Amino acid sequence: MFARERQWQHFSPRVRRRRRRSQICKLLKRFWKWIASARVLPKSRLGKAITYCRR
């Protein structure tokens, strides 16, 4: 996400907003889908991070 934002710095705010809606929203949907299906040990670092995200 942050790398894409850096690439878009020279665009107008309107263009950046459109790109966020089209590209970053897709990325976030994939992320939340992965979070929902992740099976990890709850006390592991990843498990704690996922629990934090879910809350």
PQR file of N, CA, C, O and H, with PARSE charges and radii, in Angstrom:
ATOM      1  N   MET A   1       0.815  -1.180   0.000 -0.4000 1.5000
ATOM      2  CA  MET A   1       0.000   0.000   0.000 -0.0000 2.0000
ATOM      3  C   MET A   1       0.865   1.253   0.000  0.5500 1.7000
ATOM      4  O   MET A   1       0.643   2.170  -0.791 -0.5500 1.4000
ATOM      5  N   PHE A   2       1.834   1.286   0.875 -0.4000 1.5000
ATOM      6  CA  PHE A   2       2.656   2.485   0.990 -0.0000 2.0000
ATOM      7  C   PHE A   2       3.521   2.689  -0.251  0.5500 1.7000
ATOM      8  O   PHE A   2       3.765   3.824  -0.662 -0.5500 1.4000
ATOM      9  H   PHE A   2       2.015   0.541   1.518  0.4000 1.0000
ATOM     10  N   ALA A   3       3.979   1.605  -0.837 -0.4000 1.5000
ATOM     11  CA  ALA A   3       4.774   1.720  -2.068 -0.0000 2.0000
ATOM     12  C   ALA A   3       3.929   2.309  -3.189  0.5500 1.7000
ATOM     13  O   ALA A   3       4.408   3.145  -3.955 -0.5500 1.4000
ATOM     14  H   ALA A   3       3.781   0.683  -0.502  0.4000 1.0000
ATOM     15  N   ARG A   4       2.690   1.884  -3.285 -0.4000 1.5000
ATOM     16  CA  ARG A   4       1.802   2.424  -4.315 -0.0000 2.0000
ATOM     17  C   ARG A   4       1.525   3.898  -4.067  0.5500 1.7000
ATOM     18  O   ARG A   4       1.484   4.688  -5.010 -0.5500 1.4000
ATOM     19  H   ARG A   4       2.302   1.205  -2.662  0.4000 1.0000
ATOM     20  N   GLU A   5       1.338   4.271  -2.821 -0.4000 1.5000
ATOM     21  CA  GLU A   5       1.104   5.686  -2.499 -0.0000 2.0000
ATOM     22  C   GLU A   5       2.311   6.538  -2.913  0.5500 1.7000
ATOM     23  O   GLU A   5       2.149   7.647  -3.422 -0.5500 1.4000
ATOM     24  H   GLU A   5       1.372   3.630  -2.055  0.4000 1.0000
ATOM     25  N   ARG A   6       3.513   6.014  -2.692 -0.4000 1.5000
ATOM     26  CA  ARG A   6       4.704   6.765  -3.100 -0.0000 2.0000
ATOM     27  C   ARG A   6       4.752   6.935  -4.615  0.5500 1.7000
ATOM     28  O   ARG A   6       5.154   7.987  -5.111 -0.5500 1.4000
ATOM     29  H   ARG A   6       3.645   5.113  -2.278  0.4000 1.0000
ATOM     30  N   GLN A   7       4.345   5.906  -5.346 -0.4000 1.5000
ATOM     31  CA  GLN A   7       4.337   5.989  -6.805 -0.0000 2.0000
ATOM     32  C   GLN A   7       3.334   7.030  -7.301  0.5500 1.7000
ATOM     33  O   GLN A   7       3.521   7.606  -8.372 -0.5500 1.4000
ATOM     34  H   GLN A   7       4.019   5.051  -4.943  0.4000 1.0000
ATOM     35  N   TRP A   8       2.295   7.269  -6.547 -0.4000 1.5000
ATOM     36  CA  TRP A   8       1.218   8.158  -6.975 -0.0000 2.0000
ATOM     37  C   TRP A   8       1.384   9.592  -6.482  0.5500 1.7000
ATOM     38  O   TRP A   8       0.496  10.418  -6.693 -0.5500 1.4000
ATOM     39  H   TRP A   8       2.144   6.801  -5.677  0.4000 1.0000
ATOM     40  N   GLN A   9       2.489   9.901  -5.837 -0.4000 1.5000
ATOM     41  CA  GLN A   9       2.674  11.232  -5.253 -0.0000 2.0000
ATOM     42  C   GLN A   9       2.488  12.359  -6.259  0.5500 1.7000
ATOM     43  O   GLN A   9       1.944  13.408  -5.914 -0.5500 1.4000
ATOM     44  H   GLN A   9       3.210   9.230  -5.665  0.4000 1.0000
ATOM     45  N   HIS A  10       2.922  12.166  -7.470 -0.4000 1.5000
ATOM     46  CA  HIS A  10       2.880  13.252  -8.454 -0.0000 2.0000
ATOM     47  C   HIS A  10       1.504  13.426  -9.101  0.5500 1.7000
ATOM     48  O   HIS A  10       1.300  14.367  -9.867 -0.5500 1.4000
ATOM     49  H   HIS A  10       3.364  11.314  -7.750  0.4000 1.0000
ATOM     50  N   PHE A  11       0.565  12.537  -8.804 -0.4000 1.5000
ATOM     51  CA  PHE A  11      -0.793  12.656  -9.342 -0.0000 2.0000
ATOM     52  C   PHE A  11      -1.618  13.641  -8.515  0.5500 1.7000
ATOM     53  O   PHE A  11      -1.282  13.948  -7.371 -0.5500 1.4000
ATOM     54  H   PHE A  11       0.731  11.772  -8.181  0.4000 1.0000
ATOM     55  N   SER A  12      -2.676  14.117  -9.102 -0.4000 1.5000
ATOM     56  CA  SER A  12      -3.588  15.011  -8.376 -0.0000 2.0000
ATOM     57  C   SER A  12      -4.333  14.217  -7.302  0.5500 1.7000
ATOM     58  O   SER A  12      -4.420  12.993  -7.387 -0.5500 1.4000
ATOM     59  H   SER A  12      -2.949  13.867 -10.031  0.4000 1.0000
ATOM     60  N   PRO A  13      -4.869  14.907  -6.293 -0.5600 1.5000
ATOM     61  CA  PRO A  13      -5.622  14.202  -5.247  0.2800 2.0000
ATOM     62  C   PRO A  13      -6.786  13.392  -5.818  0.5500 1.7000
ATOM     63  O   PRO A  13      -7.081  12.304  -5.324 -0.5500 1.4000
ATOM     64  N   ARG A  14      -7.430  13.896  -6.824 -0.4000 1.5000
ATOM     65  CA  ARG A  14      -8.565  13.195  -7.432 -0.0000 2.0000
ATOM     66  C   ARG A  14      -8.131  11.864  -8.048  0.5500 1.7000
ATOM     67  O   ARG A  14      -8.807  10.848  -7.881 -0.5500 1.4000
ATOM     68  H   ARG A  14      -7.190  14.780  -7.225  0.4000 1.0000
ATOM     69  N   VAL A  15      -7.001  11.873  -8.761 -0.4000 1.5000
ATOM     70  CA  VAL A  15      -6.491  10.650  -9.397 -0.0000 2.0000
ATOM     71  C   VAL A  15      -6.046   9.657  -8.329  0.5500 1.7000
ATOM     72  O   VAL A  15      -6.311   8.460  -8.438 -0.5500 1.4000
ATOM     73  H   VAL A  15      -6.452  12.698  -8.897  0.4000 1.0000
ATOM     74  N   ARG A  16      -5.368  10.158  -7.298 -0.4000 1.5000
ATOM     75  CA  ARG A  16      -4.933   9.265  -6.213 -0.0000 2.0000
ATOM     76  C   ARG A  16      -6.131   8.605  -5.544  0.5500 1.7000
ATOM     77  O   ARG A  16      -6.094   7.412  -5.243 -0.5500 1.4000
ATOM     78  H   ARG A  16      -5.152  11.131  -7.210  0.4000 1.0000
ATOM     79  N   ARG A  17      -7.190   9.369  -5.310 -0.4000 1.5000
ATOM     80  CA  ARG A  17      -8.392   8.817  -4.693 -0.0000 2.0000
ATOM     81  C   ARG A  17      -8.985   7.706  -5.551  0.5500 1.7000
ATOM     82  O   ARG A  17      -9.381   6.664  -5.028 -0.5500 1.4000
ATOM     83  H   ARG A  17      -7.220  10.338  -5.555  0.4000 1.0000
ATOM     84  N   ARG A  18      -9.048   7.918  -6.864 -0.4000 1.5000
ATOM     85  CA  ARG A  18      -9.580   6.881  -7.765 -0.0000 2.0000
ATOM     86  C   ARG A  18      -8.721   5.631  -7.734  0.5500 1.7000
ATOM     87  O   ARG A  18      -9.241   4.515  -7.719 -0.5500 1.4000
ATOM     88  H   ARG A  18      -8.726   8.765  -7.288  0.4000 1.0000
ATOM     89  N   ARG A  19      -7.409   5.811  -7.724 -0.4000 1.5000
ATOM     90  CA  ARG A  19      -6.513   4.652  -7.687 -0.0000 2.0000
ATOM     91  C   ARG A  19      -6.630   3.897  -6.364  0.5500 1.7000
ATOM     92  O   ARG A  19      -6.575   2.668  -6.344 -0.5500 1.4000
ATOM     93  H   ARG A  19      -6.986   6.718  -7.736  0.4000 1.0000
ATOM     94  N   ARG A  20      -6.790   4.619  -5.275 -0.4000 1.5000
ATOM     95  CA  ARG A  20      -6.990   3.947  -3.987 -0.0000 2.0000
ATOM     96  C   ARG A  20      -8.249   3.097  -4.028  0.5500 1.7000
ATOM     97  O   ARG A  20      -8.238   1.936  -3.620 -0.5500 1.4000
ATOM     98  H   ARG A  20      -6.835   5.617  -5.291  0.4000 1.0000
ATOM     99  N   ARG A  21      -9.315   3.673  -4.513 -0.4000 1.5000
ATOM    100  CA  ARG A  21     -10.579   2.937  -4.571 -0.0000 2.0000
ATOM    101  C   ARG A  21     -10.465   1.685  -5.419  0.5500 1.7000
ATOM    102  O   ARG A  21     -10.996   0.635  -5.058 -0.5500 1.4000
ATOM    103  H   ARG A  21      -9.324   4.616  -4.845  0.4000 1.0000
ATOM    104  N   SER A  22      -9.778   1.790  -6.537 -0.4000 1.5000
ATOM    105  CA  SER A  22      -9.717   0.640  -7.438 -0.0000 2.0000
ATOM    106  C   SER A  22      -8.668  -0.389  -7.019  0.5500 1.7000
ATOM    107  O   SER A  22      -8.934  -1.590  -7.074 -0.5500 1.4000
ATOM    108  H   SER A  22      -9.346   2.643  -6.830  0.4000 1.0000
ATOM    109  N   GLN A  23      -7.493   0.053  -6.607 -0.4000 1.5000
ATOM    110  CA  GLN A  23      -6.401  -0.885  -6.359 -0.0000 2.0000
ATOM    111  C   GLN A  23      -6.233  -1.256  -4.898  0.5500 1.7000
ATOM    112  O   GLN A  23      -6.093  -2.438  -4.581 -0.5500 1.4000
ATOM    113  H   GLN A  23      -7.277   1.028  -6.562  0.4000 1.0000
ATOM    114  N   ILE A  24      -6.242  -0.296  -4.012 -0.4000 1.5000
ATOM    115  CA  ILE A  24      -5.991  -0.592  -2.604 -0.0000 2.0000
ATOM    116  C   ILE A  24      -7.193  -1.292  -1.975  0.5500 1.7000
ATOM    117  O   ILE A  24      -7.023  -2.132  -1.092 -0.5500 1.4000
ATOM    118  H   ILE A  24      -6.356   0.664  -4.269  0.4000 1.0000
ATOM    119  N   CYS A  25      -8.385  -0.964  -2.410 -0.4000 1.5000
ATOM    120  CA  CYS A  25      -9.563  -1.657  -1.873 -0.0000 2.0000
ATOM    121  C   CYS A  25      -9.503  -3.148  -2.190  0.5500 1.7000
ATOM    122  O   CYS A  25      -9.863  -3.977  -1.354 -0.5500 1.4000
ATOM    123  H   CYS A  25      -8.524  -0.281  -3.127  0.4000 1.0000
ATOM    124  N   LYS A  26      -9.054  -3.487  -3.380 -0.4000 1.5000
ATOM    125  CA  LYS A  26      -8.902  -4.899  -3.747 -0.0000 2.0000
ATOM    126  C   LYS A  26      -7.876  -5.571  -2.835  0.5500 1.7000
ATOM    127  O   LYS A  26      -8.082  -6.687  -2.360 -0.5500 1.4000
ATOM    128  H   LYS A  26      -8.761  -2.814  -4.059  0.4000 1.0000
ATOM    129  N   LEU A  27      -6.786  -4.879  -2.606 -0.4000 1.5000
ATOM    130  CA  LEU A  27      -5.731  -5.407  -1.746 -0.0000 2.0000
ATOM    131  C   LEU A  27      -6.254  -5.643  -0.326  0.5500 1.7000
ATOM    132  O   LEU A  27      -5.985  -6.684   0.273 -0.5500 1.4000
ATOM    133  H   LEU A  27      -6.618  -3.972  -2.992  0.4000 1.0000
ATOM    134  N   LEU A  28      -6.997  -4.680   0.203 -0.4000 1.5000
ATOM    135  CA  LEU A  28      -7.542  -4.825   1.551 -0.0000 2.0000
ATOM    136  C   LEU A  28      -8.576  -5.933   1.632  0.5500 1.7000
ATOM    137  O   LEU A  28      -8.638  -6.632   2.644 -0.5500 1.4000
ATOM    138  H   LEU A  28      -7.216  -3.835  -0.284  0.4000 1.0000
ATOM    139  N   LYS A  29      -9.381  -6.116   0.610 -0.4000 1.5000
ATOM    140  CA  LYS A  29     -10.349  -7.214   0.601 -0.0000 2.0000
ATOM    141  C   LYS A  29      -9.641  -8.561   0.663  0.5500 1.7000
ATOM    142  O   LYS A  29     -10.072  -9.464   1.379 -0.5500 1.4000
ATOM    143  H   LYS A  29      -9.331  -5.548  -0.211  0.4000 1.0000
ATOM    144  N   ARG A  30      -8.541  -8.692  -0.099 -0.4000 1.5000
ATOM    145  CA  ARG A  30      -7.762  -9.946  -0.056 -0.0000 2.0000
ATOM    146  C   ARG A  30      -7.152 -10.155   1.331  0.5500 1.7000
ATOM    147  O   ARG A  30      -7.123 -11.274   1.842 -0.5500 1.4000
ATOM    148  H   ARG A  30      -8.191  -7.957  -0.680  0.4000 1.0000
ATOM    149  N   PHE A  31      -6.666  -9.066   1.933 -0.4000 1.5000
ATOM    150  CA  PHE A  31      -6.077  -9.142   3.269 -0.0000 2.0000
ATOM    151  C   PHE A  31      -7.104  -9.635   4.281  0.5500 1.7000
ATOM    152  O   PHE A  31      -6.809 -10.555   5.045 -0.5500 1.4000
ATOM    153  H   PHE A  31      -6.690  -8.157   1.517  0.4000 1.0000
ATOM    154  N   TRP A  32      -8.312  -9.047   4.312 -0.4000 1.5000
ATOM    155  CA  TRP A  32      -9.333  -9.441   5.281 -0.0000 2.0000
ATOM    156  C   TRP A  32      -9.829 -10.848   5.024  0.5500 1.7000
ATOM    157  O   TRP A  32     -10.187 -11.561   5.961 -0.5500 1.4000
ATOM    158  H   TRP A  32      -8.553  -8.300   3.692  0.4000 1.0000
ATOM    159  N   LYS A  33      -9.856 -11.257   3.763 -0.4000 1.5000
ATOM    160  CA  LYS A  33     -10.234 -12.635   3.444 -0.0000 2.0000
ATOM    161  C   LYS A  33      -9.201 -13.602   4.022  0.5500 1.7000
ATOM    162  O   LYS A  33      -9.548 -14.641   4.585 -0.5500 1.4000
ATOM    163  H   LYS A  33      -9.566 -10.678   3.002  0.4000 1.0000
ATOM    164  N   TRP A  34      -7.930 -13.243   3.873 -0.4000 1.5000
ATOM    165  CA  TRP A  34      -6.859 -14.073   4.417 -0.0000 2.0000
ATOM    166  C   TRP A  34      -6.939 -14.110   5.948  0.5500 1.7000
ATOM    167  O   TRP A  34      -6.787 -15.173   6.550 -0.5500 1.4000
ATOM    168  H   TRP A  34      -7.647 -12.400   3.416  0.4000 1.0000
ATOM    169  N   ILE A  35      -7.176 -12.964   6.574 -0.4000 1.5000
ATOM    170  CA  ILE A  35      -7.298 -12.903   8.033 -0.0000 2.0000
ATOM    171  C   ILE A  35      -8.419 -13.829   8.510  0.5500 1.7000
ATOM    172  O   ILE A  35      -8.268 -14.544   9.500 -0.5500 1.4000
ATOM    173  H   ILE A  35      -7.299 -12.100   6.085  0.4000 1.0000
ATOM    174  N   ALA A  36      -9.532 -13.804   7.801 -0.4000 1.5000
ATOM    175  CA  ALA A  36     -10.683 -14.613   8.198 -0.0000 2.0000
ATOM    176  C   ALA A  36     -10.406 -16.106   8.081  0.5500 1.7000
ATOM    177  O   ALA A  36     -10.972 -16.899   8.833 -0.5500 1.4000
ATOM    178  H   ALA A  36      -9.655 -13.222   6.997  0.4000 1.0000
ATOM    179  N   SER A  37      -9.549 -16.497   7.153 -0.4000 1.5000
ATOM    180  CA  SER A  37      -9.302 -17.923   6.931 -0.0000 2.0000
ATOM    181  C   SER A  37      -8.004 -18.429   7.564  0.5500 1.7000
ATOM    182  O   SER A  37      -7.715 -19.623   7.491 -0.5500 1.4000
ATOM    183  H   SER A  37      -9.089 -15.853   6.542  0.4000 1.0000
ATOM    184  N   ALA A  38      -7.222 -17.547   8.181 -0.4000 1.5000
ATOM    185  CA  ALA A  38      -5.924 -17.940   8.748 -0.0000 2.0000
ATOM    186  C   ALA A  38      -6.103 -18.875   9.935  0.5500 1.7000
ATOM    187  O   ALA A  38      -6.938 -18.643  10.809 -0.5500 1.4000
ATOM    188  H   ALA A  38      -7.457 -16.577   8.240  0.4000 1.0000
ATOM    189  N   ARG A  39      -5.329 -19.899   9.950 -0.4000 1.5000
ATOM    190  CA  ARG A  39      -5.330 -20.863  11.054 -0.0000 2.0000
ATOM    191  C   ARG A  39      -3.928 -20.881  11.655  0.5500 1.7000
ATOM    192  O   ARG A  39      -3.009 -21.499  11.119 -0.5500 1.4000
ATOM    193  H   ARG A  39      -4.650 -20.087   9.240  0.4000 1.0000
ATOM    194  N   VAL A  40      -3.791 -20.188  12.780 -0.4000 1.5000
ATOM    195  CA  VAL A  40      -2.488 -20.106  13.448 -0.0000 2.0000
ATOM    196  C   VAL A  40      -2.678 -20.325  14.941  0.5500 1.7000
ATOM    197  O   VAL A  40      -3.795 -20.254  15.453 -0.5500 1.4000
ATOM    198  H   VAL A  40      -4.538 -19.685  13.216  0.4000 1.0000
ATOM    199  N   LEU A  41      -1.606 -20.583  15.612 -0.4000 1.5000
ATOM    200  CA  LEU A  41      -1.649 -20.722  17.064 -0.0000 2.0000
ATOM    201  C   LEU A  41      -1.946 -19.349  17.672  0.5500 1.7000
ATOM    202  O   LEU A  41      -1.273 -18.375  17.334 -0.5500 1.4000
ATOM    203  H   LEU A  41      -0.698 -20.640  15.196  0.4000 1.0000
ATOM    204  N   PRO A  42      -2.914 -19.252  18.540 -0.5600 1.5000
ATOM    205  CA  PRO A  42      -3.343 -17.950  19.057  0.2800 2.0000
ATOM    206  C   PRO A  42      -2.282 -17.195  19.857  0.5500 1.7000
ATOM    207  O   PRO A  42      -2.316 -15.967  19.926 -0.5500 1.4000
ATOM    208  N   LYS A  43      -1.342 -17.922  20.459 -0.4000 1.5000
ATOM    209  CA  LYS A  43      -0.326 -17.239  21.257 -0.0000 2.0000
ATOM    210  C   LYS A  43       0.968 -16.971  20.488  0.5500 1.7000
ATOM    211  O   LYS A  43       1.913 -16.409  21.041 -0.5500 1.4000
ATOM    212  H   LYS A  43      -1.315 -18.920  20.403  0.4000 1.0000
ATOM    213  N   SER A  44       1.013 -17.368  19.230 -0.4000 1.5000
ATOM    214  CA  SER A  44       2.183 -17.057  18.412 -0.0000 2.0000
ATOM    215  C   SER A  44       2.146 -15.578  18.035  0.5500 1.7000
ATOM    216  O   SER A  44       1.117 -14.922  18.196 -0.5500 1.4000
ATOM    217  H   SER A  44       0.245 -17.825  18.781  0.4000 1.0000
ATOM    218  N   ARG A  45       3.245 -15.062  17.543 -0.4000 1.5000
ATOM    219  CA  ARG A  45       3.274 -13.651  17.136 -0.0000 2.0000
ATOM    220  C   ARG A  45       2.229 -13.367  16.058  0.5500 1.7000
ATOM    221  O   ARG A  45       1.507 -12.371  16.125 -0.5500 1.4000
ATOM    222  H   ARG A  45       4.080 -15.595  17.412  0.4000 1.0000
ATOM    223  N   LEU A  46       2.158 -14.244  15.074 -0.4000 1.5000
ATOM    224  CA  LEU A  46       1.181 -14.060  14.003 -0.0000 2.0000
ATOM    225  C   LEU A  46      -0.231 -14.191  14.550  0.5500 1.7000
ATOM    226  O   LEU A  46      -1.119 -13.432  14.161 -0.5500 1.4000
ATOM    227  H   LEU A  46       2.744 -15.053  15.019  0.4000 1.0000
ATOM    228  N   GLY A  47      -0.447 -15.138  15.441 -0.4000 1.5000
ATOM    229  CA  GLY A  47      -1.755 -15.305  16.051 -0.0000 2.0000
ATOM    230  C   GLY A  47      -2.191 -14.078  16.825  0.5500 1.7000
ATOM    231  O   GLY A  47      -3.358 -13.690  16.768 -0.5500 1.4000
ATOM    232  H   GLY A  47       0.274 -15.755  15.757  0.4000 1.0000
ATOM    233  N   LYS A  48      -1.268 -13.462  17.546 -0.4000 1.5000
ATOM    234  CA  LYS A  48      -1.579 -12.248  18.295 -0.0000 2.0000
ATOM    235  C   LYS A  48      -1.888 -11.088  17.337  0.5500 1.7000
ATOM    236  O   LYS A  48      -2.792 -10.293  17.593 -0.5500 1.4000
ATOM    237  H   LYS A  48      -0.320 -13.777  17.591  0.4000 1.0000
ATOM    238  N   ALA A  49      -1.143 -10.998  16.251 -0.4000 1.5000
ATOM    239  CA  ALA A  49      -1.378  -9.947  15.267 -0.0000 2.0000
ATOM    240  C   ALA A  49      -2.753 -10.101  14.612  0.5500 1.7000
ATOM    241  O   ALA A  49      -3.470  -9.121  14.408 -0.5500 1.4000
ATOM    242  H   ALA A  49      -0.409 -11.644  16.043  0.4000 1.0000
ATOM    243  N   ILE A  50      -3.101 -11.323  14.292 -0.4000 1.5000
ATOM    244  CA  ILE A  50      -4.397 -11.581  13.673 -0.0000 2.0000
ATOM    245  C   ILE A  50      -5.534 -11.284  14.640  0.5500 1.7000
ATOM    246  O   ILE A  50      -6.555 -10.717  14.251 -0.5500 1.4000
ATOM    247  H   ILE A  50      -2.519 -12.119  14.457  0.4000 1.0000
ATOM    248  N   THR A  51      -5.357 -11.663  15.888 -0.4000 1.5000
ATOM    249  CA  THR A  51      -6.366 -11.355  16.912 -0.0000 2.0000
ATOM    250  C   THR A  51      -6.514  -9.843  17.063  0.5500 1.7000
ATOM    251  O   THR A  51      -7.628  -9.336  17.196 -0.5500 1.4000
ATOM    252  H   THR A  51      -4.528 -12.124  16.204  0.4000 1.0000
ATOM    253  N   TYR A  52      -5.414  -9.139  17.042 -0.4000 1.5000
ATOM    254  CA  TYR A  52      -5.445  -7.676  17.131 -0.0000 2.0000
ATOM    255  C   TYR A  52      -6.228  -7.088  15.950  0.5500 1.7000
ATOM    256  O   TYR A  52      -7.050  -6.191  16.135 -0.5500 1.4000
ATOM    257  H   TYR A  52      -4.509  -9.551  16.933  0.4000 1.0000
ATOM    258  N   CYS A  53      -5.977  -7.587  14.754 -0.4000 1.5000
ATOM    259  CA  CYS A  53      -6.684  -7.106  13.558 -0.0000 2.0000
ATOM    260  C   CYS A  53      -8.182  -7.379  13.639  0.5500 1.7000
ATOM    261  O   CYS A  53      -8.995  -6.533  13.265 -0.5500 1.4000
ATOM    262  H   CYS A  53      -5.310  -8.317  14.603  0.4000 1.0000
ATOM    263  N   ARG A  54      -8.534  -8.535  14.118 -0.4000 1.5000
ATOM    264  CA  ARG A  54      -9.949  -8.903  14.195 -0.0000 2.0000
ATOM    265  C   ARG A  54     -10.714  -8.038  15.186  0.5500 1.7000
ATOM    266  O   ARG A  54     -11.910  -7.802  15.014 -0.5500 1.4000
ATOM    267  H   ARG A  54      -7.874  -9.222  14.423  0.4000 1.0000
ATOM    268  N   ARG A  55     -10.044  -7.574  16.200 -0.4000 1.5000
ATOM    269  CA  ARG A  55     -10.711  -6.761  17.213 -0.0000 2.0000
ATOM    270  C   ARG A  55     -10.746  -5.331  16.763  0.5500 1.7000
ATOM    271  O   ARG A  55     -11.268  -4.472  17.474 -0.5500 1.4000
ATOM    272  H   ARG A  55      -9.072  -7.766  16.339  0.4000 1.0000
TER
END
